[in-house]
Amino acid sequence: MKRLSPAALLLLLLLAAAPPTGASENPKAKAKALRQREVVDVYNGMCLQGPGGVPGRDGNPGVNGIPGTPGIPGRDGLKGEKGECMRESFEESWTPNYKQCSWSALNYGIDLGKIAECTFTKMRTNSALRVLFSGSLRLKCRNACCQRWYFTFNGAECSGPLPIEAIIYLDQGSPELNSTINIHRTSSVEGLCEGISAGLVDVAIWVGTCSDYPRGDASTGWNSVSRIIIEELPK
């Protein structure tokens, strides 16, 4: 049996669904017309889809649009917790700075005046000087007497904070005791002095009288080594 083409099949369906010639408008005719449209829709659904076309080319890039309006400013965030304070200190490294002057036997018998001196180079203004005199000291007298050994810095006693000194007081007590007692003892005079500027410093040891007391017969550095030691220290 020969297969009908889609066009012939559509024609047969239309003829079968077409109302008779001269028929008047009635409900049956309307129903047949509706059926005829349904048949056409069925045929259209039976149409085969053809092959896809060649893809089109991309279009040209469009121009930039109008800039947008600025946004609403953001709100401040919540307040954070208080942090810890960290402090770093960078201290200059400290280089030792000291000097020693020594004498084998001063045998200095003066009662008033400079005994010995030692020149020192102070590197920093904001530092202190530690000074030490070590040597034999002696005082003798027939009645009560007092002598004072002290340091000077460039000719002046220390004022930062106080003088650096040592004293010997002697009191025979009564005429019956031996008034010619003569004892030499190794002693020291030592202290720290602040407020001295950087540079050369003449450090000297002196002997003098005590206030309100007569002087006696003083002796320094008898038959032994005496020394002055100077050291610069950080404050």
Order of alpha helices (4+ residues) and beta strands (2+ residues): alpha-alpha-beta-beta-beta-beta-beta-beta-beta-beta-beta
